[in-house]
Amino acid sequence: MSNEPRCIYCDQGSATTPLILLTYQGGDLFICPQQLPILIHEPAKLAGKLPGVEKLISPKGHGGEH
């Protein structure tokens, strides 16, 4: 089993795509640039992949927007 960093959404590894490091809840996670809009605009799609994602979802559906 490889310890290669992988995108939390699409599971691509750093050998095939650039990855962006996220530090969240004291841990390190990675997301690829293609999936970054999901983290920004549709974090609910990360349920089960990103612990505590419900804290990022506002009642209007966008993280942190008022």
N, C-alpha and C positions, 0 to 999 in steps of 0.2 A: 504494500500500500504506500502510495506516494504522499509526502507532506507538502506537495506543491500547492500554493495558494489557489483557490478556486472561487469563482463568482457565486455569491449566495443565491442568485436567481437562476442563472442558466448553466451553472457548473462548468463553464469554460475555465481552463487553466491558464497560467501566465505564459506557458509556452506558445499559446495560440492567440492571445489577446492581451492588451495592457489591462492591468487591474488597479483599481483605486482603493487605497486602504481606508477603512472606516474604523474608528475606535468608538465602541459603544458598550455601555454597561461594563466597563473594565476589560473588555476583550477586543481582539482585532478580527475584523471581517473584511471581505473584499467584494467589490462589485465592478463589473466591466463597464466601460463607457456606454455601450449600447443599452444597458439596463439602468443607468443612472436616472433617466426620466421617470422610471417606475418608482424609485426611492423618493423622488421629489414630488411627483404628482399623483401617484397611485400606491402609496405604501401598504395599503390593505392587501395588495397582491403578494406581499412578502410574508403574510401570515404563515406561521409554521417554519419559516426560514430565518426570520429576524425576531429574536425574543423581545417581547414587550412592544411590538409594532403598534398595538392599539393606542399607546401613548402618543404616537406620531400622527394619529388620525383625528382631525377636528370634526365637529358635527357637519361642517360643510363639505367634508371629504378631502380637504387639502391640509397637509401637515402644517400647523402653525399659522395659517392665514386667518384673518378676521373679517 
